[in-house]
Amino acid sequence: MNMVLTANKRQKGRHSSLTQLRQNGAIPGVVYGFQMEPTAITLDARAFAKILAAHGTKSVFQLDVEGKRINAVLTEVQRCALKGNVKHVDFKSINMSEELEVDIPVTVIGDAVGVAEGGFLLQPNREVRIKVKPTEIPETIEIDATNVAIGTSLYVGDIRQQFPFEILHEDDYTLVTITPPAAENVQEDDTVDDTPEVLEATGQNTDETRG
């Protein structure tokens, strides 16, 4: 589903002008790619946040740049390290008839048998890169970990044939692994063995034990 975002062209300026834009509720950005020169733009921060919350970052957006509609995908979202608000966005215009490469989050479903046995489920890689038509970009890729036991893993090679698009990673790219439970710490007995051999080894008086 395409989301329409209204954008305005802007003049590239100094850092102070970008700060002023943000203070006025706008987000600076740039759009580049298919059939266009790199163009500096601004977006309404509230409108962008609303669409991002509803549809995520992996959708195809329609940028309405002063009346010109541009199909584009997000390639970068820069956020403030302290507040988390968006500081800058990069869009790439695309040809809707050609496949593109995009990173998609992985969602693990199913109750892994290894977890039921006491193991711990780990996701070494939480995204996969796929090649897909813009109109068919999924929000997430679901993989079933039900049969993953302790000490085993689920790889791209195990799930590649389950999807209609191309997964660009090698077969040994790990998606899920089940590690064994941590060894329980054995509590040492704090009492001292009072056998003669032990008492002698520790230098304690053994007269009372020799009868």
N, C-alpha and C positions, 0 to 999 in steps of 0.2 A: 504494500500500500504506500503510495507516495504522499508525503507530507509537504504542504506548501509553507514556505518561510519567506516573508517579505524582507528584502535586503535593499540597502542603498549603497551606491558607490561612495567611496570616500577618498580623500587625498591623503597619500602617505605623509605622515608628519613626524614630529618629535615625540619623545616619550611623554612629555607633559600633555600633549593633545590626546594621546590614547588614554591617559588617566582621566582627563576631562570627559571623554566619551563614556567611560565606565561609570563615572560618578553621575552621569545623566541617564543611566539605565540602558546603555547600549553595549554591545560586544563587538570589538573589532575582529575582522577575519579576512580571509583571502580565498578566492576560488580560482582554480586553474584546471587545465586538462584538455579534454576533447573539444576541438574547434573553438578555442578561445585563448586569449592572452591572460596571464595572471592579473586578476582584478581585485583591488582592495575594497572590502565591503564592511557594512555594519549591520547588526541584527538587534532587534529588541530583546533584551535579556529575559524578560518574563515570558514572552512568547516562545523563545527557544527552550527555556527550562521546562515549560509545560509540555512541549512536544517531545523533548528528550525523556522526561519522566514517563510519558505514555508509551513511547515507541522504541526507546533505546537508541544506541549509536550506530546500529548496523543496518538501518533502513535506508531506502532511497528517498532523498529529499528533493523537492522542487523549489529551487530558489527563484523567486520573482524579483529579479534585479531591474528595478525601474521599468517594469512591463515586459521584460524578456524572461521567459521560463527556461531554467537550466536544470536538467536532471543531474544530481550530484550525490556523492557519498562523503561522509565525514572521514577524514584521514588523521586528524589530530584535534584533541580538545585540551587546551592548557588551563590548569586551575591554580588558584592561589593556594600556596602550601599551608597557610594558616586558616583561612576561612573556607576554602573549598569551592568558592564561586568561580565561574568560568571567566578567564581572562582573554582568551583568543581561540579562534577556531579556524581550521583549514578544511576546505571542501575541494573535492576533485570531480569535475564534470565528467560524465561518462556517456558512452554510446550504448543505448538501451538494447541494441541488437547483438552486442558482443559480451562474452563472459568476462568476469573480472575476478581478481583474487581478493579474498576478504577473510579476516579472522573472526571466528564464531565461538562463543562460549560453549563449554561442554557441561551438560547436566547429567548427573549420575542418578539412575533410578533403580529400583529393586533393592531388596534386603540381601546383601551379600552373605553367602554361607560362611565365609571366613570371619565376618563380624559376629555372627551368631556363635561361632566357636571361640570367641574372645579376642580375635585379631582387631587391628586398627586399619581403617580404610584411608588411603592417601591418594591425592590427585597431583602427581608430579607436574602435569600440564593441564591447565584449565581452559585452553583454547586450541582450536585446530584451524589451520588455514585451508580454505576450499576454493575451488574455481567453479563459478556458478553464474547463471544469468541474473541480471539485476532484479528482475521481477520474481525470482525464486529464492532470494536470500532468506534463510531461516533465522528466526530469533535465537535459537539455540539448537544444539545437537544432543539428543537424548541417547545415552548408552546404558544398557542393562548390565548391572554388575552382580546379578543374582547368583551366578554360578562361580564367582571368583572365590577361591579358597585361600586359606592362610599360606603364605609363601609363593603365591602366584600373582600374575598381573593380567591386565587387559590391554592389548595393543591396537594400534590403528589397523594392522593386518587382520585382526579378529572382527572388525566391524566395517571394513571398507565397502564390502558388497551390500551393506544394508541401506545405502543411501544413493540417490539418483545423481549426485554431483561428484566431482573428483576431489578427493582429499590429497593434498599435496605433500604430506609428510611421508617418510619411509615407514615400512611395516612395523619396525621396532620402536616407534614413537609411543611412549608409555602414557596411558590415560588413567588407569587405576591400578593400584597394587595394595595387597593386604599383608601387613607385617604381623609377625607373631606377637603375643602379649609379652610385656617386659617380665624378665625373671623376677620372682618374688625375693625380696631380701630375706635371707635366713638370719633370724635373730640369734645371736650368740648367747649362750648361757653364762650369766655373770657369776654364778657360784663357782668356787674353787674346789676342784677335786681334791679330797683329803686322803687319797691313797698315799702310802709311803713314797712311792716313786715320784709322784708329783711334788710332794712336800720337799723332798730332797732336791729336786731340780730347781725349785724356787728359793732354796736356801732357808726354808722355814724349819723350826725345831721339830724333829720327828720322834723324840723320846717317848711321847705319849702314845705313839702309834706302834711302838715296837713291843709292848707287853713283856 
